[in-house]
Amino acid sequence: MRVVVVGGTGNIGTSVISALAPDRAVTSILGIARRRPDWYPDKTEWATADVAKDDLTARFQGADVVVHLAWIFQPTHNPRMTWRNNVHGSMRVFDAVARAKVPALVYASSVGAYSPRPGDDHPVTEDWPTHGYPTASYSLEKAYVERVLDIFERDHRDVRVVRMRPGFMFKREAAAEQVRLFGGPLVPKRLVRASMIPAIPDIPGLRFQALHSEDAGEAYRLAVTREVSGAFNLAADPVIHPRELAELFNARLIPVPRVVARGVLAAAWGARLVPASPHLMDMALHIPLLDVTRARTELGWSPRRTGIEALNALLAGMQDGSGGSTPPLERTKKPALRPGVGARP
């Protein structure tokens, strides 16, 4: 089986390739990225391409499965750029899959594609509406690509399509990347000790699910090698609230109203002090919890680590300045744009 991984050098891409390489069913892997990495896993070769402009059809020829992971979070101040890469680029990937007659496509959707669930925290299954949250570009882009895939599946019934919808994904090696993407220059390059964060804001409604990136990579391996199709929610227990974050950082909880928290973040984002926008906070406060029963029963997937362990891995990476050997994960990378604007990962 030949697998093409589009966007193979980031947090999830490196985990997917690391999971695929030891699998005996996988004979070769082509990783596609905008910048060639100094990382050569078993069975893997690299090609450089930009999903928004370069030819992809020739690179997909002979593939049994294409895994599409390429996505940018920044610059949040320029949604036209993220739309061009994330939406237009995804459409070009899907078109190339059809033109190259690739029999299977695995796409990285997200919990962010889901519509809010008003009223309670009962976890949603994969049939919950995927219309996103209206103020967040990331959410709207993920939701739009879901509609594009609906049309793709209608027009290409011979292609097996899998949509992965994970919660937040963390690992030690992605610490430097995630600080750059969401923390910006106000976050120290190394969190020498957890006590550097003395307090955690207790924002009403803040809760989320996480999983270790390597567990996500294993789920993708199963989606590639097994004859499954449709959407799969991915998350690990427990649901994480501010109190779990306070325990993790050995910090105290301070009640903060939503409007105050959003106002502070909006001011910092507007001043380009942090790259994470207040619209991402809007999404985080409204995303539903995920029911992962289908992933467990039909995909045969079960996370090896808890969500707390995934967060601990990220924290450990932040404490020791961990990074990876690919351009998005390298710890020595300097911002290409002004602080808070965000460079393409």
VOGU-3710 file (C-alpha; in Angstrom, 3 decimals, decimal comma):
1> mrvvvvggtg> 0,000/0,000/0,000  1,359/3,414/-1,014  0,204/6,312/1,158  0,563/10,014/0,417  0,451/12,283/3,471  -0,251/15,903/2,565  1,044/18,096/5,371  3,318/15,489/6,898  5,630/17,696/8,942  3,443/19,230/11,669
11> nigtsvisal> 2,104/18,040/14,998  -0,277/15,508/13,466  1,578/14,797/10,236  4,675/13,551/12,030  2,519/11,388/14,274  0,633/9,909/11,317  3,812/9,053/9,415  5,370/7,597/12,572  2,330/5,343/12,974  2,223/4,300/9,312
21> apdravtsil> 5,916/3,490/8,826  6,048/0,306/10,988  2,818/-1,093/9,492  3,574/-4,053/7,225  0,601/-3,209/5,020  2,227/0,111/4,139  4,953/-0,323/1,535  5,831/3,327/0,891  4,948/6,814/2,128  5,229/10,078/0,252
31> giarrrpdwy> 5,196/13,058/2,575  4,232/16,351/0,962  5,162/19,626/2,632  6,016/23,186/1,642  9,481/22,798/3,176  11,543/19,623/3,063  12,313/18,320/6,567  15,525/16,899/7,960  13,606/13,791/9,056  13,566/10,480/7,210
41> pdktewatad> 11,340/7,809/8,746  11,387/4,288/7,330  9,685/3,872/3,927  9,268/7,637/3,592  10,304/10,039/0,839  9,494/13,737/0,565  8,172/16,093/-2,066  7,742/19,842/-1,713  4,457/21,389/-2,799  2,027/24,112/-1,788
51> vakddltarf> -1,563/22,833/-1,825  -2,826/26,262/-2,840  -0,878/26,488/-6,112  1,274/23,495/-7,073  0,349/20,469/-9,150  -0,772/17,613/-6,928  -2,220/15,130/-9,405  1,167/13,836/-10,566  2,262/13,341/-6,953  -0,881/11,335/-6,191
61> qgadvvvhla> -0,463/8,951/-9,125  -0,188/5,354/-7,940  -1,311/6,114/-4,388  -3,726/3,794/-2,605  -4,650/6,393/0,016  -4,197/10,146/0,336  -4,221/11,577/3,873  -4,947/15,312/3,807  -3,648/17,168/6,875  -2,329/20,443/5,443
71> wifqpthnpr> -3,820/23,373/7,361  -2,632/26,739/8,659  -3,891/28,545/11,771  -2,117/31,838/11,188  -2,236/34,671/10,340  -5,554/35,185/12,139  -5,486/38,830/11,080  -5,604/37,771/7,434  -8,441/35,252/6,947  -8,074/35,514/3,181
81> mtwrnnvhgs> -4,705/33,770/3,460  -6,003/30,978/5,684  -9,064/30,540/3,429  -6,827/30,266/0,372  -4,703/27,560/1,936  -7,310/25,697/3,967  -10,415/25,806/1,787  -9,084/26,398/-1,710  -6,112/24,133/-0,994  -8,375/21,338/0,263
91> mrvfdavara> -10,532/21,619/-2,844  -7,398/21,241/-4,971  -6,352/18,170/-2,956  -9,765/16,539/-3,451  -9,753/17,340/-7,166  -6,289/15,788/-7,526  -7,473/12,656/-5,687  -10,243/12,280/-8,274  -7,981/13,028/-11,244  -5,320/10,574/-10,073
101> kvpalvyass> -8,006/7,956/-9,388  -6,878/7,397/-5,808  -9,275/4,873/-4,216  -9,284/6,323/-0,679  -9,105/9,743/1,002  -8,642/10,413/4,728  -9,304/14,033/5,678  -8,438/15,880/8,895  -11,611/17,605/10,029  -12,014/18,765/13,639
111> vgaysprpgd> -14,289/19,159/16,626  -14,287/22,779/15,467  -16,472/21,824/12,507  -19,390/20,943/14,768  -22,282/23,257/15,511  -22,732/24,222/19,176  -24,892/21,983/21,342  -27,078/24,294/23,400  -28,359/23,433/26,819  -26,219/20,550/28,055
121> dhpvtedwpt> -22,897/18,748/27,733  -24,198/15,433/26,415  -21,522/14,243/23,932  -22,451/14,373/20,261  -22,069/11,564/17,748  -20,831/11,936/14,184  -24,295/12,797/12,845  -24,373/16,109/14,756  -24,526/19,106/12,343  -21,182/20,435/11,124
131> hgyptasysl> -21,933/24,105/10,494  -19,180/25,463/12,737  -19,289/28,578/14,876  -20,057/31,796/12,967  -17,356/34,136/14,289  -14,333/31,812/14,098  -12,518/31,529/10,756  -11,009/28,173/11,727  -14,444/26,760/12,517  -16,076/28,161/9,382
141> ekayvervld> -13,261/26,846/7,191  -13,553/23,356/8,681  -17,343/23,455/8,226  -17,057/24,662/4,638  -14,658/21,863/3,727  -17,157/19,387/5,209  -19,711/20,674/2,654  -17,113/20,378/-0,115  -16,558/16,764/0,921  -20,314/16,125/0,831
151> iferdhrdvr> -20,289/17,081/-2,839  -17,086/15,121/-3,478  -18,615/11,959/-2,024  -21,779/12,442/-4,071  -19,805/12,822/-7,294  -17,131/10,178/-6,580  -18,884/7,228/-4,996  -15,979/4,961/-5,915  -13,672/6,784/-3,472  -13,627/5,657/0,156
161> vvrmrpgfmf> -13,759/8,834/2,253  -12,937/9,074/5,955  -13,325/12,236/8,035  -11,420/12,422/11,301  -12,854/14,831/13,890  -10,462/15,017/16,842  -10,399/17,173/19,929  -7,277/19,175/20,830  -4,071/17,240/20,143  -0,815/17,621/22,056
171> kreaaaeqvr> 2,622/16,049/22,275  5,977/17,048/23,698  7,657/17,618/20,339  4,943/20,073/19,257  5,445/22,418/22,213  7,513/25,025/20,352  5,068/25,051/17,434  2,006/25,459/19,638  3,574/28,256/21,668  4,322/30,096/18,408
181> lfggplvpkr> 0,833/29,523/16,999  -1,224/30,390/20,047  0,959/32,031/22,680  3,182/34,418/20,790  5,989/36,513/22,297  4,262/36,937/25,670  4,784/33,249/26,465  8,339/32,445/27,606  10,313/30,232/25,246  10,629/27,830/28,149
191> lvrasmipai> 8,266/27,425/31,048  10,995/26,508/33,520  8,450/25,453/36,105  4,711/25,242/36,309  4,703/27,835/39,110  5,408/30,495/36,496  1,633/30,368/35,940  0,273/31,153/39,419  -3,410/31,362/38,464  -5,806/29,840/35,948
201> pdipglrfqa> -8,907/31,809/34,872  -12,115/29,951/35,711  -14,185/30,976/32,688  -17,809/29,772/32,731  -18,398/27,092/30,109  -14,730/26,404/29,399  -14,163/22,674/28,985  -12,588/20,585/26,263  -11,341/17,156/25,301  -7,763/16,379/24,392
211> lhsedageay> -5,736/13,450/23,127  -2,103/12,686/22,572  -0,992/13,316/18,998  0,504/9,824/18,800  -2,897/8,336/19,658  -4,378/10,450/16,877  -1,681/9,115/14,550  -2,712/5,557/15,413  -6,341/6,383/14,579  -5,240/7,652/11,178
221> rlavtrevsg> -3,236/4,465/10,593  -6,342/2,417/11,231  -8,392/4,631/8,916  -5,790/4,158/6,184  -5,399/0,389/6,473  -8,962/-0,712/7,264  -11,957/-0,627/4,956  -13,875/1,966/6,919  -15,564/5,155/5,789  -17,463/8,084/7,220
231> afnlaadpvi> -16,661/10,316/10,176  -14,915/9,388/13,428  -14,751/11,460/16,606  -11,433/11,195/18,454  -10,865/12,187/22,078  -9,561/10,799/25,346  -10,971/10,976/28,862  -11,394/12,948/31,005  -13,194/16,125/29,965  -10,833/18,913/31,018
241> hprelaelfn> -12,146/21,907/32,965  -10,279/24,869/34,472  -9,921/22,950/37,749  -7,896/20,230/35,994  -5,691/22,915/34,449  -5,192/24,489/37,883  -4,128/21,126/39,303  -1,768/20,559/36,375  -0,029/23,899/36,918  -0,341/23,781/40,712
251> arlipvprvv> -2,119/27,117/40,382  -5,199/28,621/41,942  -8,480/29,242/40,161  -9,670/32,802/39,702  -13,264/33,320/38,509  -13,269/35,430/35,324  -16,492/36,340/33,484  -16,577/35,410/29,808  -16,908/39,016/28,690  -13,816/40,024/30,669
261> argvlaaawg> -11,712/37,121/29,400  -12,741/37,783/25,815  -12,112/41,503/26,181  -8,573/40,967/27,449  -7,785/38,509/24,668  -9,347/40,800/22,046  -7,214/43,712/23,218  -4,015/41,635/23,157  -4,880/40,203/19,746  -5,782/43,614/18,365
271> arlvpasphl> -2,444/44,944/19,582  -0,738/41,939/17,937  0,680/40,746/21,228  -0,828/37,256/20,888  -1,664/35,345/17,689  -4,688/33,493/19,143  -7,807/35,474/18,275  -10,857/36,070/20,492  -12,850/34,234/17,817  -10,975/31,038/18,668
281> mdmalhipll> -12,051/31,579/22,260  -15,653/31,938/21,083  -15,347/28,583/19,334  -13,680/26,912/22,317  -16,540/27,998/24,592  -19,198/26,608/22,258  -17,807/23,376/20,783  -19,652/20,240/21,898  -18,131/17,256/23,653  -17,402/14,202/21,507
291> dvtrartelg> -18,824/10,704/21,738  -16,048/8,374/20,518  -18,050/5,136/20,509  -17,847/4,742/16,741  -14,049/5,079/16,716  -13,801/2,404/19,401  -16,228/-0,072/17,843  -15,845/0,383/14,081  -12,311/1,691/13,776  -10,983/-0,416/16,638
301> wsprrtgiea> -9,243/2,584/18,181  -8,625/3,281/21,827  -6,293/6,005/23,146  -3,345/4,776/25,199  -3,020/8,062/27,103  -5,519/10,254/28,896  -6,189/13,848/27,952  -4,344/14,911/31,104  -1,301/12,906/30,027  -1,420/14,630/26,626
311> lnallagmqd> -1,459/18,019/28,352  1,392/16,915/30,621  3,429/16,011/27,545  2,865/19,482/26,118  3,794/21,113/29,423  6,977/19,040/29,638  7,900/20,191/26,148  7,270/23,809/27,102  9,457/23,415/30,182  12,446/22,037/28,306
321> gsggstpple> 11,919/23,883/25,024  11,248/20,707/23,062  10,801/20,700/19,324  11,061/18,352/16,383  13,245/17,889/13,314  10,731/19,303/10,835  10,315/22,999/9,957  6,957/23,491/11,743  8,187/21,788/14,925  11,712/23,169/15,173
331> rtkkpalrpg> 12,306/25,051/18,385  14,765/27,605/16,999  12,418/29,026/14,398  12,002/32,795/14,545  8,735/34,523/13,560  8,659/35,633/9,947  6,187/38,432/10,664  5,556/40,954/13,402  4,663/39,537/16,836  1,087/38,362/16,952
341> vgarp> 0,568/38,322/13,204  1,784/34,750/12,901  3,766/33,084/10,181  2,613/30,148/8,160  3,534/27,010/10,096
//
